[in-house]
Amino acid sequence: MSPKSFLLTVAIFGGGYASSTLLDRAVDAAQAYFHIQTSTYKTDASGYIICSTEKPQITKDNLRPLTLNASGE
């Protein structure tokens, strides 16, 4: 490996590390300045956000078989 290619490799990896570190610090500074708090949301298996912990009441009165007509009704 030539010294030129070694220095280029070190520069690429060092630059990536430096830019990543600077970006992380900039994001942290912006969060502190704007008082941003990240929130965690509960999601279901499909990734949809669960807005309420209440479960709907299911009664036998509102159960009916699913049917699909050609007309879309």
C-alpha positions as CSV (number, residue, x, y, z in Angstrom):
1,M,0.0,0.0,0.0
2,S,1.4,3.3,-1.0
3,P,1.6,6.2,1.5
4,K,-0.7,8.2,-0.8
5,S,-3.5,5.6,-0.7
6,F,-3.0,5.1,3.0
7,L,-3.4,8.8,3.7
8,L,-6.5,9.0,1.5
9,T,-8.1,6.1,3.3
10,V,-7.3,7.7,6.7
11,A,-8.7,11.0,5.5
12,I,-12.0,9.3,4.3
13,F,-12.6,7.5,7.5
14,G,-11.4,10.4,9.7
15,G,-13.6,12.8,7.8
16,G,-16.6,10.5,8.1
17,Y,-16.1,10.3,11.9
18,A,-15.5,14.0,12.2
19,S,-18.6,15.0,10.2
20,S,-20.7,12.4,12.1
21,T,-19.5,13.8,15.5
22,L,-20.1,17.4,14.4
23,L,-23.6,16.5,13.1
24,D,-24.5,14.8,16.4
25,R,-23.2,17.8,18.4
26,A,-25.2,20.2,16.2
27,V,-28.4,18.2,16.7
28,D,-27.8,18.0,20.4
29,A,-27.2,21.8,20.5
30,A,-30.4,22.4,18.5
31,Q,-32.5,20.2,20.8
32,A,-31.1,22.1,23.8
33,Y,-31.6,25.5,22.3
34,F,-35.2,24.9,21.0
35,H,-36.1,22.7,24.1
36,I,-37.1,19.8,21.8
37,Q,-37.9,16.6,23.6
38,T,-38.2,13.5,21.7
39,S,-41.3,11.4,22.5
40,T,-41.7,7.8,22.3
41,Y,-45.0,6.5,20.9
42,K,-46.4,3.0,21.3
43,T,-46.9,1.4,17.9
44,D,-48.6,-1.8,16.8
45,A,-47.1,-4.5,14.7
46,S,-47.7,-2.6,11.5
47,G,-46.0,0.5,12.8
48,Y,-49.2,2.6,13.4
49,I,-49.2,4.8,16.4
50,I,-51.5,3.7,19.2
51,C,-53.4,6.8,20.3
52,S,-55.5,5.3,23.1
53,T,-55.0,2.5,25.5
54,E,-58.7,1.9,25.7
55,K,-60.0,-1.1,23.8
56,P,-63.3,-0.9,22.0
57,Q,-66.2,-2.8,23.5
58,I,-67.1,-5.7,21.3
59,T,-70.6,-7.1,21.8
60,K,-72.4,-9.9,20.0
61,D,-74.9,-7.4,18.7
62,N,-72.5,-5.6,16.3
63,L,-70.8,-8.8,15.0
64,R,-71.7,-9.8,11.5
65,P,-69.9,-11.7,8.8
66,L,-67.8,-9.8,6.4
67,T,-69.2,-9.9,2.8
68,L,-68.0,-8.2,-0.3
69,N,-70.2,-7.7,-3.3
70,A,-69.0,-7.0,-6.8
71,S,-70.6,-3.6,-6.6
72,G,-68.3,-2.7,-3.7
73,E,-71.1,-2.4,-1.0
